[in-house]
């Protein structure tokens, strides 16, 4: 696995864990059970970052596989002729 991909997955996991941590902390700090809107905004940003990193990576991987499949089909057709 490339170093850049490892870094992307590390950032995605760290952002997700940070969102979970801030969510838990938001319920614990006074007043208990009430999460301030700034904490909710921060959680949303962390989750959006996680989804963006994982979603873009998955999109590029699927497009790469699709392109490889098409190229293989084209080369097979040329070899048959």
C-alpha positions in Angstrom: 0.0 0.0 0.0 1.3 3.4 -0.9 2.4 5.9 1.8 -0.2 8.5 0.6 -3.0 5.9 0.9 -1.8 5.0 4.4 -1.8 8.6 5.4 -5.3 9.1 4.0 -6.7 6.1 6.0 -4.9 7.3 9.1 -6.5 10.8 8.8 -9.9 9.2 8.2 -9.7 7.0 11.2 -8.3 9.8 13.4 -11.1 12.1 12.3 -13.7 9.5 13.0 -12.3 8.8 16.5 -12.1 12.5 17.2 -15.8 12.8 16.2 -16.7 10.0 18.6 -14.5 11.5 21.3 -16.1 14.9 21.0 -19.5 13.4 21.0 -18.9 11.5 24.2 -17.2 14.6 25.8 -20.1 16.7 24.7 -22.4 14.6 26.9 -20.1 14.5 29.9 -19.1 18.2 30.4 -21.5 20.5 32.2 -24.4 20.8 31.6 -24.5 17.0 31.3 -26.7 15.6 28.5 -26.6 18.8 26.5 -24.3 19.1 23.6 -23.4 22.6 22.5 -24.0 23.5 18.8 -20.3 24.2 18.2 -19.5 20.6 19.3 -22.1 19.3 16.9 -20.6 21.4 14.1 -17.2 20.0 14.9 -18.4 16.4 14.9 -20.2 17.0 11.6 -16.9 18.4 10.1 -14.9 15.4 11.3 -17.5 12.9 9.9 -17.6 14.8 6.6 -13.8 14.7 6.3 -13.9 10.9 7.0 -16.6 10.3 4.4 -14.9 12.5 1.9 -11.5 10.7 2.2 -13.1 7.2 2.1 -15.6 8.1 -0.6 -13.1 9.6 -3.0 -10.7 6.7 -2.5 -13.4 4.2 -3.2 -14.5 6.2 -6.3 -11.0 6.3 -7.8 -10.5 2.6 -7.0 -13.7 1.6 -8.8 -13.0 3.8 -11.8 -9.5 2.4 -12.1 -10.9 -1.2 -12.0 -13.5 -0.2 -14.6 -10.8 1.3 -16.9 -8.6 -1.7 -16.5 -11.5 -4.0 -17.4 -12.3 -2.0 -20.5 -8.7 -2.0 -21.6 -8.4 -5.7 -21.2 -11.6 -6.3 -23.2 -10.2 -4.0 -26.0 -6.9 -5.9 -26.1 -8.7 -9.3 -26.2 -10.8 -8.1 -29.1 -7.7 -6.9 -31.0 -5.9 -10.2 -30.3 -8.9 -12.1 -31.8 -8.8 -10.2 -35.0 
